[in-house]
Protein backbone atom coordinates (compact mmCIF):
# COMPACT_ATOMS: atom_id res chain seq x y z
CA UNK A 1 0.00 0.00 0.00
CA UNK A 2 1.64 3.22 -1.12
CA UNK A 3 1.09 6.81 0.01
CA UNK A 4 -1.34 7.66 -2.80
CA UNK A 5 -3.67 4.81 -1.83
CA UNK A 6 -3.57 5.95 1.78
CA UNK A 7 -4.39 9.56 0.84
CA UNK A 8 -7.27 8.47 -1.42
CA UNK A 9 -8.63 6.24 1.33
CA UNK A 10 -8.45 9.12 3.82
CA UNK A 11 -10.19 11.54 1.43
CA UNK A 12 -12.98 9.08 0.61
CA UNK A 13 -13.50 8.40 4.33
CA UNK A 14 -13.77 12.12 5.05
CA UNK A 15 -16.22 12.63 2.18
CA UNK A 16 -18.37 9.77 3.47
CA UNK A 17 -18.34 11.24 6.99
CA UNK A 18 -19.30 14.69 5.68
CA UNK A 19 -22.16 13.20 3.63
CA UNK A 20 -23.50 11.42 6.71
CA UNK A 21 -23.29 14.57 8.85
CA UNK A 22 -25.04 16.66 6.17
CA UNK A 23 -27.77 14.03 5.84
CA UNK A 24 -28.37 13.93 9.60
CA UNK A 25 -28.43 17.74 9.84
CA UNK A 26 -30.86 17.94 6.89
CA UNK A 27 -33.23 15.39 8.45
CA UNK A 28 -33.10 17.24 11.77
CA UNK A 29 -33.98 20.56 10.08
CA UNK A 30 -36.85 18.97 8.15
CA UNK A 31 -38.27 17.46 11.34
CA UNK A 32 -38.12 20.84 13.09
CA UNK A 33 -40.01 22.55 10.25
CA UNK A 34 -42.80 19.97 10.46
Secondary structure, 3 states (H helix, E strand, C coil): CCHHHHHHHHHHHHHHHHHHHHHHHHHHHHHHHC
